[in-house]
Amino acid sequence: MSDAELAKIDLNLLVPLQALLAERSVSRAAELVGVTQPAMSNTLKRLRRVLRDELLIRRRGEYTLTPRAIALLDPLDRALALLNKEVVWPEPFDPSTAEREFTVVATNAAAAVVLPPLIAKLAVTSPGVRIRNIGLDSSVDDTLRDSEVDVALVPDGVLTSHPRERLFEEQWTLIVARDHPATRGGVSLTDLGSGAFAVFDALGQRAPGELALSAVTGGHRIAVRTDDFLLLPLLVAESQLMAVIQEPIARRFEALGMIRIVDSPVPLPTLRIDLVWPSGSHSDQGRVWLRRQFINVADQLLRIVP
């Protein structure tokens, strides 16, 4: 149904429709809504015309629901509950006392950059707030159709019809093991061409930073493929392999003494991460607050506004 067609329907009919389906009685529905029985009878006639279904059928002195009416019960209850919660009476949100779990969709690499400092901050300011992180295993639009998903962190090249804002930018970085010969004197194009790589590969999609190197070398040798960015530094640390990962993650593993960041002989591209949220969620004060927390944390860490 288009917006124009929806505009022709009197949405005031939804509340009495819910009462009629729940009570299965014109008189009880009228009492529940606060109108007269004749007025509710007229409303039932209008609903039958609009929905092209009898909705309630009298049998043996009582009403029973038609199959269409039964199918309307759950979606009607959900729609009116959502309308009441987010439009009519939005719940106030106090982060210092709130007990609420937010669901964040992100790749493990994006989550590894932002979630640790965010959770550390919330532990002090909002101890009752919990974060649930799940991976992005389908399109962003399909993911955000799930009403339980509050925000998603996605690369800027990922298309979506939902609102988005640039969260941060990060550089791709070349890494090797601490004792790799390349740590003495840097990495040359010859080293790239003759060396072996551990690469990110998710259903044929490889990291732009690593592809930039491959384009220059004409295709370097790949020893390991994985769809987990966080596994790459672990593979590199125990071998003579090279890999390309995001700089914030590389810095953390380098601080642990596991790998070494080395200068690339060719420029590596920038990865931009956007914060995406469900359309129509602006009235949810908790979701608005959560988005602000992500932006504040990114500002403090590594956000670069274009």
N, C-alpha and C positions, 0 to 999 in steps of 0.2 A: 504494500500500500504506500502510495506517494504521500509527501507532506500535504499536498493540495487535497487529496482524498481524505486524509486524516482530519484536516481542518473542518470538513463538513460534518464530522461526528461530534455530538455533544458529549464531551468527556465527563460531564456531571452524571452521566448514566453509569459510570463504573462503580461508584460506591453502592447504589441500590442493587446493581447486578451482583456484586459480591455478597450483599445481604440476602438476596433471593436464593442464590446458589447455596449459601451456608445454611440458611434456615429452612429452605424448601417449603416455604409458607409465605403467602402474600401478607397475611396479617402480622406474623411475627417479624417479617422483614420491615414492614411499615413501622412497627413499634421500635425496632432497632435503629432505624434511620431517623425517626422522629417526624413521620408524615402520616397522613390518613391512609386507610386501606384503599379507598377509591383512587387516591393519587398514586399509590404503589401499583395498583392494577393497571392504570394508564401507562405507568413507566414500563411495566412488563410488556405491554402491547408494543411500545416504541422499541424496546430491546429486541423483540421478535422480528420487527421489520428491519431494523438495522443489521442484525446478525443473521437474518434469514434462517432462523431456527426456532422451534417451539420452546427450547430451553427447559421448561417445566411442563410435565404432562400429568394431568390428574388421572389417577387410577385408584379405584376402591376408596374414594374419599380422601386421598392424600396425593401430594405431588411427588413425582420421581424425575430425576434429571435425565435429559437426553445425552447421548454419547458426546455431542459437541459441548454441552454444558459441563460434563465431567472433565473434558479436556481443558476447559477454561479455568478450572479451580486453582491449580498451582500457579500458572503464569499470571493470573489476575492478582492473586495474593502477593506474589513477588513484586509485580509492577506497582501496586499501591503502597506496599511497604517501602520500596525504594523511593517513590515519590514523596512519601511522608518524611522519610529520613533525610533525604538530600535536598529537597526543595521546600517543603512546608515547615518542618521542624528539624533542621540540621543539628546534630548533636555537638555541643561545645567540646573542644579538645584542649586539655591541659597536659602538656607533655611531662610535667613534673609528677603528676599523679596517675596518668593514664595507664591502663593495663590493656595493651593491644599488640597484636602481631601483624607486621607488615611483610608482604611478599615481594621480593626483589628478583627480577629476572635478569641474568647477566651471564656472560661467559666467565669461566673461572679466572681468566686473565684480568678482565675488567673488575671482577669482584675482588681479586687479590690486591688491587691498587687502592680501591676506595673503601671497601667494607671494614678492614681492620681499624683505621682511624675513626670511622663513623661509629663503630660499635664501642670503641674506647670512650668516645665522647658521650654516647648515650648512657653508658654505664654510670656516668657521673650525673648527667642532667636529667635523664629519663629512665630510671631503673626498671620501670614496669613495661617499657617498650621492648619488644622482641623482633628480630629480623630473621626471616626465612628466605634463604637464597636457593633458587632453582635455575637450571641451565636453560638457554634459549635453544630449543630443539624443533621449533617450527617458525613460521613467519611471525613478525612482531604483531601484526593485526590479529592473527588467530590467537596468539598468546594473550593479548590484552582484551579479548572478548571474555576471558575468564574473569568474572567480577572479583575474584580473590587476589588478582595481580595488581599491585599498587604502582610500581614503576618498573621500567626496563632500561638497561644500559646497553646501547648498541652502537656499532661503528656508523659514521655519518653516511656511508654509502648504502646502508640498509634502508629500503623504502618503507614508509608507513603513512597512513592517513591520520594518525593521532598527533597531538601536539608534541613538540620536541624543543629542546634547548641544548646548545653546546655545553658540555660539562667540563671536558679537559682535552688537552692534546698531549701526545707523548711521542718520542722518537723511537724508531726501530734501532736496535743496538746489536753489534756483533760481539759474541762471547766465545771464549775458549776456556779450557781447563787452566788452573793456576800454573801448572808446569808445562804447558804447551809451548813449543819452540817459538810460536808467534808472539808470545809475551816479551820476547827479547828482540826489539827492533820493529815491532808492528807487523801488519799483514799486507802482503803485496797481492797484486792481481794474479801473479803466478801461484802464490799460496792458495788463493781462492780456487783457482782452476785445478790444482793438483790435490787439494784437501778433500775430506769427506764431511758431509753435513748431516745433522739431525734436523728434520724440518717438520713444521706444522702442516698437516694435510687433512682437511675435513671434507670428505666426499669430493675430492678433486680441487678444493679451494685452498690455496696456499697463501702464506702471509705476504703482503705486498713488499715488505722489506727484504725478505729472502728472494723473492722473484726479481727484485731490482738487481741483486747481486748475480743471479743466474743469467739475467739478460746480458750483463757485461762479460761474464766468463764464457758465455755460450753454452751454459748448462753444466753445473758442478755435479760431482758424484754424491748421490744421496744414499746414506747408509741406513738411516732409520726414518720412518714416517710415524707421526703420532697426531691425534686430534686433541691433545692436551698440552697447552702452552707451558704449564707448570712442570711438565715432565722434561722439557728440553734442557734446562740448566742442570738437572740431575744426570741426564745422559751425558752431557758435555763434561761434567765434573769428573766422571770416572773413565774418560776416554780421551782420544786425540781428535774428537769431532769438533766442528764449529756449528754455531746456530745463530739465528737472528730472533731476538725477543724484544719486548717492550722495555725501555730504559728503566722505569721505576721498579720493575720486577728484577731486572738485571742488577740494579744497585743493591737490592736486599740480599740476593744470593752472593754478590761480591763481598758485602759486609760480613757475611758468614764465613768467608774464606773458601768458598766452594768453586768459584769461577773468576775469570778476569774479563773485564770489558776492554776491548781493543778497538783502535780507530779503524774504520772501514776505508779502503782505498777509493771508494766511490760514495757519493752522497746517498743517504738512505731516506726514504719518504717519511712523512708524518702520519700518525694514526690519530684520528679525531673520534672522540666518544661523545655521544649525545644521550641526554636523559629524556626518555619518552614516557608519557603517562596516558591513561585512558581518557578519551574524549568525554566531556560531561562530568568529570570528577572534581571540578573547581569548587563545588560547594562542600566537599568533604574536607573539613578543617585539618583532620589528621593527615590526609594525603598532601595537602598544601604544605603543611609543616614539614613532612618527610622530604619533599622535594627541596625545600629550603635548606635542610640539613645536608643533603648531598652537595648542593651548590657551595655552601659554606666550607665544607671539608675540602672540596676540590679547589676552591680559591686558596686555601691555606697551603695545599700541597703543590699543585702543579698546573692549575688551570691557566690557559692562555686564551684570552678572548680575541677573536679575529677582528 
